[in-house]
Amino acid sequence: NVMKPLFIALLPQLLSENTIIEGIHAFTVRYVVGDDVALAEHADDSIATINVCLGGDFSGGDLEFYPIQNGKRETVRVKQQIGIALLHSGALRHRALPITGTVGAEVVVVVVVV
């Protein structure tokens, strides 16, 4: 598995050499003004997720994450940048804020672990 060493290096608290990865799947999310322009708050059904902004003619679409720090829910906003990958725990609640412009797309890679 080509991705496993990357995940172990970047998320050692979630994965180790002994981790068995059941599957990795990828899909694209396409945001279109007048249709889907955002993604509601959610957690992924995975151990880890990679979000990659593929680009488009848009602005906005930042990702917001909601970690719990010292028992308090925080908000961390990350600006989408074309070609930049963002790796996070699938359990971390997050959402994509609305885009403005015409069309935006990102690829999401989800890692499922047994």
Summary of the structure (lengths in Angstrom):
residues: 114
radius of gyration: 14.8
end to end distance: 14.7
largest distance: 46.0
contacts: 310
relative contact order: 0.35
helix: 7%
strand: 55%
